[in-house]
Amino acid sequence: QVQLVESGGGLVQPGGSLRLSCAASGGIFRIIRMGWYRQAPGKERELVALIMGDGSTNYADSVKGRFTISRDNAKNMVYLEMNSLKPEDTAVYLCYVYTVIRDYWGQGTQVTVSS
């Protein structure tokens, strides 16, 4: 049974930093891309960042220059380093993995940016 488990969310003040981690387990293989989406209350789910197998990345305009995505292919893990956080970054952050067979989603981790 494939599982994606996120960690690293929490409460942080504006301007602060957080690092999210996502571990994929349960026999997942032939991963094409990994990434993070987020969903704020009353809003649609939106892409935050993606990273391909060759290391190339794609970011939402709203996080460019502040967030950095990375992955460890050997461990099937993906990370999101978030700096200069803003209140509008508050959301549930979901890990996403796309393989040759199907895509998978984590349960999400809450990130709250507030003073």
Salt bridges, closest charged atoms under 4 A:
GLU46 OE2 - ARG38 NE 2.63
ASP61 OD1 - LYS64 NZ 3.07
GLU81 OE1 - ARG19 NE 3.63
ASP89 OD1 - ARG38 NH1 2.98
ASP89 OD2 - ARG66 NH1 2.74
